[in-house]
Structures are given as C-alpha cells and as structure tokens.
Amino acid sequence: MNVLIVDEEVPYPPNTGKRLRTYNIVKRLQEKHQITYLCYGNEGELPPDCPNVRFVTLQSPIIPQRGLSFYGALLKNLFSRYPYVVDRHYSEIMSRRATSLTGKDRFDLVHCEWTPYTENILPLLHGMPSVLSAHNVEAQIWERYFLSEQNPLKKAYIHIQWRKLLKYERLACTRYSEVTAVSAADKGIFERQYGCGNITVVSNGVDETYFVPADSLRNPYGMVFTGSMDWRPNQDGIYHFLKDIYPFIKQKIPQATVTVVGRKPPQWLVDLAGAIPGVVVTGTVDDVRPFIAENALYIVPLRIGGGSRLKILEAFSMEKPVLSTSIGAEGLEVEDGAHLLLRDGPESFAQAAIEMLSNPQRYETLGKSGRELILNKYTWDSIATVMDGVWRRAAGKCNG
C-alpha cells in the first residue's frame, strides 16, 4: 500500500518514548509498504535504515513553551473551543502540504501519529481510509494534572484544558476508519467514554536484541530512572521521588544513590539534584543501557501519565528488577510480585526500595520473568504485525 503518515517530528534519533515506538513500527512496516512521512524536522535527522520512507519535512512554526509569547498563547486559548495542545500544533502550512501531497499521489491510507494533529488533516478524513494512533488518552493525563496540582490558578486552567480535551478526543476518534491504543486500559476508555467501537490495541514494545541482560552491576545500592525529562509526568515523578521518597531510603541505606537519565532536564531539577547527596542528573546520553545495567534497581515513581511505559519494557528486557507505582506500570500486562513490585504512597515505595536493595537475591526472579514476558508479548516484530493488520482493515473502509 501507499501510506501517508502525518506526525509532529521525525521519529529519529529514537531517544524518546514516542520516537522509539514510531521509529520501530515504521521501520518494519516500510518493508511491506511505500510510506510518505510528513512532519517537522530537517534532512539531517532522517533514519538511515528506512529506504521505503519518503520524508517530507517542514520548518516548525511551534512557539517554545517559555517567555511572553507562550503565556500570551495560553491566555488566548481561553477563548478557543480547542484545547491548547491542538491550537499549538495546528499549522496551515502543514494542512496545505498534506492536501497537496494527496492531490499529487494516490494514497491508500492516511495515518495520524498523534491525536492533536487531527486538525491538520481534517479535509483528508472525509474521503480517505484513515488510522489514528493514540499514544495516550490525552484527557486522562490532564485530569491527573488537575488532581495533583496545588496552585489554585494553575488548577483552574488545567481543569479547562481537561474538559476541552474530553470533548476533542471524543469527536476526533469518530473521524477515523480505525483507531489504535497502546493498552487495553486506554482502549476501554475510548470505548466507554468516547463510544469508539473501531479501536485495536497496538502495544508498546522493545528491541529485545538491543536491550539484553548485562553482567556489569557496579553500584549495588544504585537506583536508576530513564525517560525524557522535558515531559511533565517524568518531572513530577522524579520531583516526588527526591522530595518524598528518597530521604526515607537514604536514612536506612546511606550508600543509596539515584541516577536520572534523559534529555532536556529543566534547570530546577538539575539544581535540586545538585543539592541532594547521591543524586545525578545526566541529561542526554547516547545509550541508556550502561546506566540501567550498572545500577541495582530500576524505579518508576510516576503519579501522572497515560499509555504504557517503554521504560519498563527496556528494564525488563535487560532482566533488571523494577519497582513502580501503579500508574507507572499502567497499560502493561504485568503482575505485582511476579514481574515487578507495585507500590503506591511514599513510605510504601521507599520500604520496597529498601527491601529490594538490601536483599537483591530475593528479587532476581523478577528480572528473569520480565525478560520472558518481553519475548512472549512485547517484541517490535509482533507489534508491527498487529499495526499492519490495522492498516489493511482501514484501507478497506472510507469514512465518506
């Protein structure tokens, strides 16, 4: 088939969760299909191993999330019927280019790689088979922002965005021939809250040949977290860990350390880490595997988020014991005590970390069962096959 994919960015280098997912699925699907990839970016970022993908890149008009222009846009959005995330990512240039491409080439399918980008391809959805890839339930994330925010003004603004996203997602999912979610939990929300009946779970995955067990443990009292540190749920989770959990652990295990690995950490996090003994924030790294391998325990202290966690799948694939909150492991078919430990609340999380660091032999089986789960359910080859089936079903439909 000839497929047009519309996305916010070139999914390369695969250094964020979304890029990892998109790159690995597209890399496999382009072996069977001819793909045109419309997004923001430049030619220097293109994947070297996708010969059947033609990238059409545009200069991004999206304003940085700082300064007077950013706060002006937030204020202006109060008078818009769309959520801020949709207004921010709508571009007449991208919309015109998408329409132009379909006027020149015959596409069998248009695939939208992120729900807020729906507005950029609305004219195409009336006459072409289409697929929406929902990486999260966006409204659920904003609901959790609302529940966790303490500042009254911020809380009021977040409430407005949450309600707008509920309406927007409900309408957006009805515009597509097929919709994919990354977990059964997300699928259930789309079905129950949005009335979406054409939705398939296409899980997140991991390259099991790249993330392999490694015998290079250097810090038997080390904890590690990996993730894009410009994403608010990750920032919130690490702030919560450092302020509310780590002191309990440090009191019982003075040798305990924590390494936070991920791109674009905010300056406030770097400053906070610098003031706490045993905490390192690396920023961008070329390879997360050595950091996972050399520390004893992989932690996921998230309180906000949606979708499912590629970070846990990577740790599983390396046979690393994992300690997570329930939200942190949401969307994965895992069992507490069999594949990882799930603990909520600062004291409960801290106590589990102390136990796992103090008695590592007792939790070796968690790592082995995690690796087995990856091989049985979460390889990218098997996941790309599911997406291929979704594409082929959608190509037989037309929303008219």
Secondary structure as the mmCIF struct_conf table of DSSP 4:
data_model
#
loop_
_struct_conf.conf_type_id
_struct_conf.id
_struct_conf.beg_label_comp_id
_struct_conf.beg_label_asym_id
_struct_conf.beg_label_seq_id
_struct_conf.end_label_comp_id
_struct_conf.end_label_asym_id
_struct_conf.end_label_seq_id
STRN STRN1 ASN A 2 VAL A 6
BEND BEND1 GLU A 8 GLU A 9
BEND BEND2 PRO A 13 PRO A 13
BEND BEND3 THR A 16 THR A 16
HELX_RH_AL_P HELX_RH_AL_P1 GLY A 17 LEU A 29
TURN_TY1_P TURN_TY1_P1 GLN A 30 LYS A 32
BEND BEND4 HIS A 33 HIS A 33
STRN STRN2 GLN A 34 TYR A 40
HELX_RH_3T_P HELX_RH_3T_P1 GLU A 43 GLU A 45
TURN_TY1_P TURN_TY1_P2 PRO A 48 ASP A 49
TURN_TY1_P TURN_TY1_P3 PRO A 51 ASN A 52
STRN STRN3 VAL A 53 LEU A 58
HELX_LH_PP_P HELX_LH_PP_P1 ILE A 62 PRO A 64
BEND BEND5 GLN A 65 ARG A 66
HELX_RH_AL_P HELX_RH_AL_P2 GLY A 67 ASN A 77
TURN_TY1_P TURN_TY1_P4 LEU A 78 PHE A 79
BEND BEND6 ARG A 81 TYR A 82
HELX_RH_AL_P HELX_RH_AL_P3 TYR A 84 HIS A 89
HELX_RH_AL_P HELX_RH_AL_P4 GLU A 92 LYS A 104
BEND BEND7 ASP A 105 ASP A 105
BEND BEND8 ASP A 108 ASP A 108
STRN STRN4 LEU A 109 CYS A 112
BEND BEND9 GLU A 113 TRP A 114
HELX_RH_3T_P HELX_RH_3T_P2 THR A 115 HIS A 126
TURN_TY1_P TURN_TY1_P5 GLY A 127 GLY A 127
BEND BEND10 MET A 128 MET A 128
STRN STRN5 SER A 130 ALA A 134
BEND BEND11 HIS A 135 ASN A 136
HELX_RH_AL_P HELX_RH_AL_P5 GLU A 138 SER A 148
HELX_RH_AL_P HELX_RH_AL_P6 PRO A 152 CYS A 173
TURN_TY1_P TURN_TY1_P6 THR A 174 ARG A 175
BEND BEND12 TYR A 176 SER A 177
STRN STRN6 GLU A 178 ALA A 181
BEND BEND13 VAL A 182 SER A 183
HELX_RH_AL_P HELX_RH_AL_P7 ALA A 184 TYR A 194
BEND BEND14 ASN A 198 ASN A 198
STRN STRN7 ILE A 199 VAL A 201
STRN STRN8 VAL A 206 VAL A 206
TURN_TY1_P TURN_TY1_P7 GLU A 208 TYR A 210
BEND BEND15 PHE A 211 PHE A 211
STRN STRN9 ASN A 219 THR A 226
BEND BEND16 GLY A 227 GLY A 227
TURN_TY1_P TURN_TY1_P8 MET A 229 ASP A 230
BEND BEND17 TRP A 231 TRP A 231
HELX_RH_AL_P HELX_RH_AL_P8 ARG A 232 HIS A 240
HELX_RH_PI_P HELX_RH_PI_P1 PHE A 241 ILE A 245
HELX_RH_AL_P HELX_RH_AL_P9 TYR A 246 LYS A 252
TURN_TY1_P TURN_TY1_P9 PRO A 254 GLN A 255
STRN STRN10 THR A 257 VAL A 261
BEND BEND18 ARG A 263 ARG A 263
HELX_RH_AL_P HELX_RH_AL_P10 GLN A 267 GLY A 274
TURN_TY1_P TURN_TY1_P10 ALA A 275 ALA A 275
BEND BEND19 ILE A 276 ILE A 276
TURN_TY1_P TURN_TY1_P11 PRO A 277 GLY A 278
STRN STRN11 VAL A 279 GLY A 283
BEND BEND20 THR A 284 THR A 284
BEND BEND21 ASP A 286 ASP A 286
BEND BEND22 VAL A 288 VAL A 288
HELX_RH_AL_P HELX_RH_AL_P11 ARG A 289 GLU A 294
STRN STRN12 ASN A 295 VAL A 300
BEND BEND23 ARG A 303 ILE A 304
BEND BEND24 GLY A 307 GLY A 307
HELX_RH_AL_P HELX_RH_AL_P12 LEU A 310 SER A 317
TURN_TY1_P TURN_TY1_P12 MET A 318 GLU A 319
STRN STRN13 VAL A 322 SER A 324
TURN_TY1_P TURN_TY1_P13 SER A 326 GLY A 331
BEND BEND25 LEU A 332 LEU A 332
STRN STRN14 ASP A 336 ASP A 336
TURN_TY1_P TURN_TY1_P14 GLY A 337 HIS A 339
STRN STRN15 LEU A 340 LEU A 340
STRN STRN16 LEU A 341 LEU A 342
BEND BEND26 GLY A 345 GLY A 345
HELX_RH_AL_P HELX_RH_AL_P13 PRO A 346 SER A 358
HELX_RH_3T_P HELX_RH_3T_P3 PRO A 360 TYR A 363
HELX_RH_AL_P HELX_RH_AL_P14 GLU A 364 LYS A 377
STRN STRN17 THR A 379 THR A 379
HELX_RH_AL_P HELX_RH_AL_P15 TRP A 380 ALA A 395
TURN_TY1_P TURN_TY1_P15 GLY A 396 GLY A 396
#
